[in-house]
């Protein structure tokens, strides 16, 4: 050992430490001369020591980076923990003829984001506090479609208008029926969409197979009758256009997505749909894009985002699970879209990159029926099977 406590001979070195920079032949010669020519021994020892230092320095650096990676991963995991979830607990199922009906079919935020409304198979519509999840009001009746008036004081449920504070029924329209028979064998549904100003409604009576109609809620007057028969539809944010998916004519053989003018009912353009059976149509907040969500029974669910003016496909995503996608929602800024199959997935509209997925372990196999962003985009409400309804707080 030398003064520094390091080895002075090379033949006792760990073979792993004597690598490419010193050749095997040179080491053999050095071992013969060791102890006889101290000058050479000193030089050999210096070369060896330099290589040992370099070796251990590299090992130390590797360990340092490994530890740093683990620490940063842990910190990143802690910072990216699952958003807080507020469960909306209260809906119950109904057993009919040995079958359990337990889905929450629709969920929507009030315009100020302080209230949430759900409607379920237990034939109730419930109003909740969006911050605490506390049930505020319960209304009789089940609906697969609901909408608030722009001021948030009235709620359109099924074929009725209710006062939000009192729950009192203010008006009823017999044209829009979404009742379910007691044995659930006969379903009478009117599929409809309410304009953003709360003044117009477009609907299709599936029970009587009437044509799609635009109806003025204030005057009670039917404004337009439109073909095709529409199964899923929505108004553009400014209320000037309607997107309708349904049969082009009464032969019920050819289906398409049509963009219609609200005032005249005139067809403006026809969009190519590539998602199978459509279950949801939603305009982006600026009205320039439209998302189609759906899928065929037993096939993979699909969403497709199209440019409204050109009809060009901007994004297409196919689920990895064989389930129909019943709902999709744009964030208020139009940059993100939420999609629900078995999980809730958030996508960047421009790049198509999946940003995040949300799931509760106990509801990982819940089929989602409805998704809605809060007006400020900080919360995401979801509803589905097994009486499941709740809100993820994306930003505190």
C-alpha positions in Angstrom: 0.0 0.0 0.0 1.3 3.5 -0.8 1.0 6.6 1.4 -2.5 7.3 0.0 -3.7 3.9 1.0 -4.0 2.7 -2.6 -2.6 -0.6 -4.0 0.9 -0.4 -5.5 0.7 -3.6 -7.5 -1.5 -4.4 -10.4 -1.8 -8.2 -10.0 -4.2 -7.9 -7.1 -6.6 -5.7 -8.8 -10.2 -6.7 -9.5 -10.4 -8.0 -13.1 -13.4 -5.7 -13.6 -11.1 -2.7 -12.9 -8.4 -3.6 -15.4 -10.1 -3.0 -18.7 -9.3 -1.9 -22.3 -7.0 1.1 -21.6 -4.2 -1.4 -20.3 -3.5 -4.3 -22.5 -3.1 -7.9 -21.2 0.4 -8.2 -22.5 1.6 -5.0 -20.9 0.2 -6.2 -17.5 2.1 -9.5 -17.8 5.4 -7.7 -18.4 4.7 -5.3 -15.6 4.1 -8.2 -13.2 7.6 -9.7 -14.0 9.3 -6.4 -13.5 7.3 -5.5 -10.4 9.6 -5.2 -7.3 12.8 -5.0 -9.4 12.4 -1.7 -11.1 10.6 0.6 -8.8 10.5 3.4 -11.4 8.6 1.3 -13.8 6.4 0.0 -10.9 5.6 3.6 -10.0 4.6 4.5 -13.5 2.5 1.3 -13.8 0.9 2.0 -10.5 0.1 5.6 -11.6 -1.6 4.4 -14.8 -3.5 1.7 -12.9 -4.6 4.1 -10.2 -5.9 6.6 -12.8 -8.0 3.9 -14.4 -9.3 2.7 -11.1 -10.3 6.2 -10.2 -12.0 6.6 -13.6 -13.8 3.3 -13.2 -15.2 4.1 -9.8 -16.1 7.6 -10.8 -18.2 6.2 -13.6 -19.9 3.8 -11.2 -20.6 6.6 -8.8 -22.1 8.7 -11.6 -24.3 5.9 -12.6 -25.5 5.4 -9.1 -26.1 9.1 -8.7 -28.2 9.3 -11.8 -30.2 6.2 -10.8 -31.0 7.7 -7.4 -31.8 11.0 -8.9 -34.2 9.4 -11.4 -36.0 7.5 -8.7 -36.3 10.6 -6.5 -37.7 12.7 -9.4 -40.1 9.9 -10.3 -41.4 9.8 -6.8 -41.8 13.5 -6.6 -43.5 13.5 -10.0 -45.8 10.8 -8.9 -46.8 12.7 -5.8 -47.4 15.9 -7.7 -49.4 14.1 -10.4 -51.7 12.2 -7.9 -55.3 11.5 -8.9 -57.6 14.5 -8.8 -60.0 14.7 -5.9 -63.3 12.9 -6.5 -66.7 14.0 -5.2 -69.2 11.2 -5.2 -72.8 12.0 -5.9 -74.4 9.2 -3.9 -78.1 8.7 -3.8 -79.5 7.1 -7.0 -80.7 3.6 -6.6 -81.4 0.8 -9.1 -84.7 -0.8 -10.0 -85.2 -4.6 -10.5 -87.7 -5.5 -13.1 -88.3 -9.1 -14.2 -85.1 -10.3 -12.6 -83.1 -7.6 -14.4 -81.4 -4.7 -12.6 -81.7 -1.2 -14.1 -79.2 1.0 -12.3 -77.7 3.5 -14.6 -77.4 7.3 -14.2 -78.1 8.4 -17.8 -77.4 12.1 -17.8 -75.4 14.7 -15.9 -75.1 18.5 -16.5 -73.7 21.6 -14.7 -75.7 24.7 -14.1 -74.4 27.8 -16.0 -72.6 29.1 -12.8 -71.1 25.7 -12.1 -72.4 25.6 -8.6 -75.0 22.9 -9.2 -75.1 19.6 -10.9 -78.2 17.7 -12.1 -78.4 13.9 -12.7 -81.2 11.7 -13.8 -81.3 7.9 -13.3 -83.1 4.6 -13.7 -84.7 5.1 -10.3 -87.0 7.5 -12.0 -85.7 10.5 -10.2 -83.9 13.7 -11.2 -81.6 15.1 -8.5 -79.9 18.5 -8.0 -76.6 18.5 -6.2 -74.1 21.0 -4.7 -71.1 20.8 -7.0 -68.6 21.6 -4.2 -69.8 19.2 -1.5 -71.8 16.6 -3.4 -74.8 17.2 -1.1 -78.2 16.5 -2.6 -80.2 19.7 -2.7 -83.4 18.8 -4.5 -85.2 15.7 -5.9 -87.6 15.7 -8.7 -89.8 12.9 -9.9 -89.3 11.6 -13.4 -86.4 10.2 -15.5 -84.8 11.8 -18.5 -82.0 11.0 -20.9 -81.6 14.7 -21.6 -81.6 17.8 -19.5 -80.7 21.5 -19.9 -80.6 24.7 -17.8 -81.9 28.0 -19.0 -79.1 30.5 -19.6 -79.7 32.3 -16.3 -79.7 28.9 -14.4 -83.2 29.5 -12.8 -85.1 27.0 -14.9 -84.4 23.3 -15.7 -85.7 21.5 -18.7 -86.2 17.8 -17.8 -87.9 15.4 -20.2 -91.0 17.3 -21.3 -91.2 19.7 -18.3 -89.7 23.0 -17.2 -89.0 23.2 -13.4 -88.0 26.1 -11.2 -84.5 25.2 -9.9 -84.9 26.7 -6.4 -88.3 25.3 -5.5 -88.4 22.3 -7.9 -91.9 23.3 -8.9 -93.1 22.4 -12.4 -93.7 25.5 -14.4 -94.6 24.1 -17.8 -95.2 20.8 -19.6 -95.0 19.9 -23.3 -96.8 16.7 -24.4 -94.7 16.6 -27.6 -91.5 15.6 -25.8 -92.1 12.3 -24.0 -89.2 10.4 -22.4 -91.3 8.2 -20.2 -90.5 4.6 -19.6 -93.3 2.0 -19.1 -93.5 0.3 -15.8 -92.3 -3.1 -17.2 -89.6 -1.3 -19.2 -90.6 -3.3 -22.3 -91.9 -0.3 -24.1 -89.7 2.8 -24.1 -91.2 6.1 -25.3 -88.5 8.6 -25.9 -88.3 11.9 -27.6 -84.7 12.7 -28.5 -84.1 16.4 -28.3 -81.6 19.2 -27.9 -82.0 22.6 -26.4 -80.5 25.8 -27.9 -77.9 27.7 -25.7 -80.4 30.6 -25.2 -83.0 28.2 -24.0 -85.6 29.4 -26.5 -85.6 26.6 -29.1 -85.7 22.9 -29.1 -85.2 20.4 -31.8 -86.7 17.0 -31.3 -87.7 13.7 -32.8 -90.5 11.5 -31.4 -89.2 8.0 -31.7 -92.4 6.4 -30.4 -94.6 7.9 -33.1 -91.8 8.2 -35.7 -92.5 11.8 -36.4 -90.2 13.9 -38.4 -87.5 16.1 -36.7 -89.0 19.4 -35.7 -87.7 22.7 -34.4 -90.0 24.1 -31.7 -90.2 27.6 -30.1 -90.5 27.2 -26.3 -91.8 30.7 -25.7 -94.6 30.8 -28.2 -95.3 27.1 -28.3 -95.1 27.2 -32.0 -93.5 24.6 -34.3 -91.0 26.5 -36.5 -89.7 23.9 -38.9 -90.2 20.3 -39.9 -87.0 18.6 -41.1 -86.0 15.5 -42.8 -84.2 13.3 -42.1 -85.5 11.6 -39.0 -83.0 12.6 -36.4 -81.8 10.2 -33.7 -79.0 12.3 -32.2 -78.7 16.1 -32.6 -77.3 19.3 -31.1 -77.3 23.1 -31.6 -74.2 25.0 -32.4 -73.2 27.4 -29.5 -74.6 30.4 -31.4 -77.8 28.6 -32.1 -77.6 29.2 -35.9 -76.9 25.6 -36.9 -78.2 22.1 -35.9 -76.2 18.9 -36.4 -78.5 15.9 -36.9 -77.6 12.2 -37.3 -80.3 10.0 -38.7 -81.9 8.6 -41.8 -81.7 10.7 -44.9 -85.2 9.7 -46.0 -88.1 7.5 -44.7 -86.6 4.4 -46.2 -84.5 4.2 -43.1 -81.6 2.6 -45.0 -79.1 5.5 -45.5 -77.9 7.5 -42.5 -75.7 10.6 -42.3 -74.7 13.6 -40.3 -76.3 16.8 -41.6 -75.6 20.4 -40.7 -78.8 22.4 -41.0 -79.7 26.1 -40.8 -81.9 26.7 -37.7 -84.1 29.3 -39.2 -84.8 27.8 -42.6 -84.1 24.1 -41.9 -82.0 24.1 -45.1 -79.2 21.5 -45.4 -75.8 23.3 -45.4 -73.5 20.3 -45.7 -73.3 16.6 -45.1 -70.5 15.1 -43.0 -68.9 11.6 -43.4 -69.3 9.6 -40.3 -66.9 6.8 -39.5 -67.8 5.7 -36.0 -70.6 3.3 -36.5 -73.8 4.0 -34.6 -73.6 7.5 -33.2 -74.6 8.0 -29.6 -73.4 11.6 -29.1 -72.9 14.7 -31.2 -71.3 17.8 -29.7 -70.1 21.1 -31.2 -66.9 22.7 -30.0 -67.3 26.0 -28.0 -66.4 28.1 -31.1 -68.7 26.1 -33.3 -65.9 25.2 -35.8 -65.5 21.5 -34.9 -67.9 18.7 -34.1 -67.3 15.4 -32.3 -69.1 12.2 -33.1 -69.0 9.4 -30.5 -70.4 5.9 -30.8 -69.7 2.5 -32.0 -71.4 -0.8 -33.0 -72.4 -3.4 -30.5 -69.5 -5.8 -29.9 -67.1 -3.6 -31.7 -64.6 -1.0 -30.5 -66.0 2.4 -29.6 -64.8 5.4 -31.7 -64.7 9.1 -31.6 -64.2 11.3 -34.6 -63.6 15.1 -34.7 -64.5 16.9 -37.9 -64.2 20.4 -39.3 -67.7 21.7 -39.6 -67.1 23.9 -42.7 -64.9 21.5 -44.8 -65.9 18.1 -43.3 -62.3 17.2 -43.0 -61.4 14.7 -40.3 -59.2 16.3 -37.6 -58.9 13.5 -35.1 -60.0 9.9 -34.8 -59.6 7.6 -31.7 -60.6 4.0 -31.4 -61.0 2.5 -27.9 -59.1 -0.6 -27.0 -62.1 -2.1 -25.3 -65.2 -3.4 -27.0 -67.7 -0.9 -25.7 -69.8 1.8 -27.2 -68.8 5.4 -26.4 -72.0 7.2 -25.3 -70.6 10.6 -24.5 -67.9 13.1 -25.2 -67.4 16.7 -24.1 -65.3 19.7 -25.1 -63.6 21.7 -22.4 -64.8 25.4 -22.3 -61.6 26.6 -24.0 -62.0 24.0 -26.8 -58.5 22.6 -26.4 -59.3 19.4 -24.6 -61.9 16.7 -25.2 -63.1 14.2 -22.6 -64.2 10.7 -23.7 -65.7 7.9 -21.7 -65.5 4.2 -22.4 -64.6 2.2 -19.2 -62.3 5.1 -18.2 -62.5 8.9 -18.7 -59.8 10.0 -21.1 -58.6 13.5 -21.8 -57.2 14.3 -25.3 -55.4 17.3 -26.7 -57.5 18.4 -29.7 -54.6 19.7 -31.8 -52.1 16.8 -31.3 -54.5 13.9 -30.5 -52.2 13.1 -27.5 -53.9 11.4 -24.5 -53.2 13.8 -21.7 -54.7 12.0 -18.7 -57.1 9.2 -17.8 -59.3 9.1 -14.7 -60.6 6.0 -13.0 -61.8 4.9 -9.6 -60.7 1.3 -8.7 -64.2 0.3 -7.5 -65.8 1.6 -10.7 -63.2 0.5 -13.2 -65.8 -1.5 -15.1 -68.6 1.0 -15.0 -69.9 1.9 -18.4 -70.1 5.7 -18.7 -73.2 7.3 -20.2 -72.6 11.0 -19.7 -69.7 13.5 -19.3 -69.8 17.2 -18.7 -67.2 19.9 -18.0 -68.0 22.7 -15.5 -68.2 26.2 -17.1 -64.7 27.1 -15.8 -63.2 23.8 -16.9 -61.9 22.9 -13.5 -64.3 20.1 -12.8 -65.4 17.1 -14.8 -68.7 15.3 -14.0 -69.5 11.7 -15.1 -72.4 9.3 -14.8 -72.8 5.7 -15.7 -73.9 2.2 -14.7 -74.2 0.9 -11.1 -75.7 4.2 -9.9 -72.4 5.8 -10.5 -72.2 9.6 -10.6 -69.5 12.0 -9.4 -67.2 14.9 -10.1 -63.4 15.0 -10.5 -61.8 18.3 -9.4 -59.2 18.8 -12.1 -58.0 22.1 -10.6 -58.3 23.1 -7.0 
